[in-house]
Structures are given as C-alpha cells and as structure tokens.
Amino acid sequence: MAARGRPRASGPSTSGLTTEQDILVAAGRLFCTEGYGSTSTYAIARAAGISQATMYHYFAGKHEILLALLLETVRPSVEYAEQLAASPEPPTDRLRKLVAYDARLLASGEENLGSLYLLPELGDERFAPFHAERQRLFETYRELVAACQGSSLEDAHPAASLVLGLVESLILRRRNEPHMLEDDIATRIADAALRIVQA
C-alpha cells in the first residue's frame, strides 16, 4: 500500500513505534477494555495520536485493525510450528515446544488480545484469514499428537482439540485472574498437554 509512509497529522510518534503499530496498540487497548462494537475509528485515531484521515491510509476500517490484531495472536505460532516440522527432534519434544511457545504468545502483551476470539463479529467472512491461520495451527497440533500417539489424524483429533483448548484457556484465565501469569505458566501447560496426549 503506497500510502503507508504518510506523515502523522499530529507530529512524530512519542512512543517509538511506527504509526501502524501505534494504531494497533491503541485499538487493542480499546477493543479489550471498551469492546469492539463500542469503539469508533475516531476513538482509535485519537488514542493513537493521529487523525482519522491518517488512520485510513493504514487500515480501511476497524475490521481490518481487528484482523491484524487477531493474526498477531496466531501467525507467529504457525510460523514456529512450520520450523518445528523440519526438526529431527522426537514428536513429544516438538509438541512440548509448540505448546509452550503458543502459551507464551497468548500470555504476552499488555492487553489480553486472545479475548478478541470471543467476539461475535468474528463470524463475519472478513475474518476468514484469521480462521484459516488458526486452522493451520490446529492441523499442526493434530499432526504432532498423531505422531506422539502413533495414531491416525482422525484418531488424534480429540486429543489435539483438548491440547489447543488447554493453551487457549489462558485467555479466560487472563481475564479472570490478570495477575496469575507466573513465569513458568507456559512450561506447566506444556507438561499438562503431554499428559493429555500420553493418557
């Protein structure tokens, strides 16, 4: 998009981030605290320290901003999973690493962006890229679970669903217990995931 270098309307960023990053940070905070439906593009632009006109040079609307935020919660794990696929390590080690990485991703950041998964608006076809990425991640989980169990992909489906559900349980835990995230939470979840698979 050629206009992504457009100057900010209210001077340079004081955050040290790019304008696009400022928009995403501001929107993430507002979506998580005020709600997606209650947040206007004007409010996002104001919180980011820019004009609405400038914001529209980066995103066509708040649905595009939400999509970008959602992809930030899953795409890094998909990329990491693809790296692990080429690893000669045993499948149990690869599964442990993926679960721990994915859990750390969902537990990171000032805002609980995973809570955006619960928005009813995600049924809109404009969020199909997010659902496709999350499905790719699930398929990797299922392949690793099948390899760990020596089973078919079909037979591994229930355990893989439980493992992904365990990882994503961090979303509700962050919402209900915002200060519960110990340093070793990802390791504990990875250990629990292996117990599920090996049961």
N, C-alpha and C positions, 0 to 999 in steps of 0.2 A: 504494500500500500504506500504509494509515493508520499502521501502527506504525513507520515508518521514522524517526520522531523520538524513539524510545525512548532514554532516557539510557543511557550506558555503565555497566556494572556496576562498573568499577574506576576511576571518576573520568573527568575530561575527557581528551581525547587530548593527548599531548605532542608529536605530530608536526605539528600544524597542519592535519591533514587531517580530513575527516568520518569518522565511524565506518565508513561503507560503503567509503570509499577506503582506510582502514586495513586492512579485511578483504581487499580486492583486492590491496593491496601485499604483505601477509603471505602470502596464498595464492599469488600469483605467484612469490614467492621460494621458497616450499616446493615448489611444483609443479616448478619448474625445477631445484632442487637435490636434493630428496629423491625426486621422482617423484609423479605424481598418485595412483597406487594406494597408495603408502606414506604418504600424508599424510591424517591424520584431521581431522575437523572440530574436535576438541578442540585439536589442534596449531595449526590456523589461528586459532582464537579466542584461544588463549594468546599466539601471536605478535602478534596484533592488539591485545592488552591488554584483551580483553573476555571475558565469559563465553560459553559455548556458547548459552545461552538468548538472550542479546542477539544473537548472530550469526544465529540462526534467525529473528529479526524482520526481517532484511535479505535473507537467502537461505534457500531451503528445504533446501538441501544443497550439497555441494561441486560437484555437477554444474552448479548454477546459477552458482556462482562461476566455474567454468571457462568456461562460456558467456560470461559478462560479460567475462572477460579476452580470450577469442578475438575477440569483437566489437570490442574496443578496438583490435585489430590490423588490422582491415579496414574498419570502418564509416567512420572519418574519410576514408579514401581513396575510398570510394563517394560520400560527400558532396562531396568535392573534384572527383571525376570528373563529377558532375552539374552543378557550377558551370562546369566547362570545356566541357560540352556546349553551353552557351549562348554561348560565346565566339566572336567572329568571327575569331579567330586561325587560321592555317593548321593543318591536322591534325598536321603534323610538330611544330609548336611545342606543341600541346596534348598530344601523346603524350610529348614530352620532359618537360613539366611534371608530367604524371601519374606517369611512371616515377620521376622524382626525388623527388616527394612521397611516393610509396609506399615507395621505398627508405629515405628518411629515417625514416619511421614505423617500419619494421621494424628499423632500426638504432638507434632511440632507446630510452631507458629503461635502468634498471639491470639488469633481467632480460631475457633473450632469450625473450620471450613467443611469438615465432614458432615456437620449438622445440616448443610445445604442439601444433602442427599434426601432429606425428608420432605423437601418442598413439593407440594402437589403440582407445581408448574413443570416439574421435570418430565411429566407425561407429554409435553409439547414436543413435536418432531424436531424442533430446532436444537434440542439437546441430544439428538441421536448420536453425535460424535462421542459424547461422554459415555453413553450406554455401550457403545461399541468398544471403547477402550476398557471399560470395566469388564465387559465380557471376555476380552482378550486376556485380561489379568486372571479371571476365573478359570479360563481354559488352561493357563499355565499351572495354576494351583491343582487343577484336576489331573493334569499330566504327571505332576510330581507326586501327588497322592497315589495315583495308579502305579507309578514306578516303585514307590515305597512299599506298597501292599502286594505288588506282583499281580495286580488285578487289571481288568479292562477299564476303559474310561467310563463306561456306563456304571460299572460296579463302584467306581471311585467317586461317583457324583455326590452321594450323600455326605461322605466324609469331607470332600472338598468344600461343599456348601457350609458345613459346620466350621471348618477352618477359616474360611473367609468371613463367616458371621462372627467368629471369635475376634478376629482382627478388627472388624468394623464395630464391635461392641465398645471400642474405645470412644466412639463418637458420643454415645449416650453417657458413658462414664465421665467424659469431659464436661458434658452439660450438667450432670447432676453432682459431680464431685470435681470441681475445677482445680482443686489443689492436690488431687490424689496421684498425679503422674510422677511416680518415683523414677529414678534414673534407670532402674533395671526392669521397668514395666515391659519393654519390648522383648527382653530375654524370657521373662516369665510367660508371656503369651506364646512365644515360640516353643517353649518347653511343653506348654499345655496343648498346643497344636499337634506336636509329635505324639503325645499320649492319646489324642483322639484317633490319629491315623493308625497307631500301633495297637489299639484296643482290640 
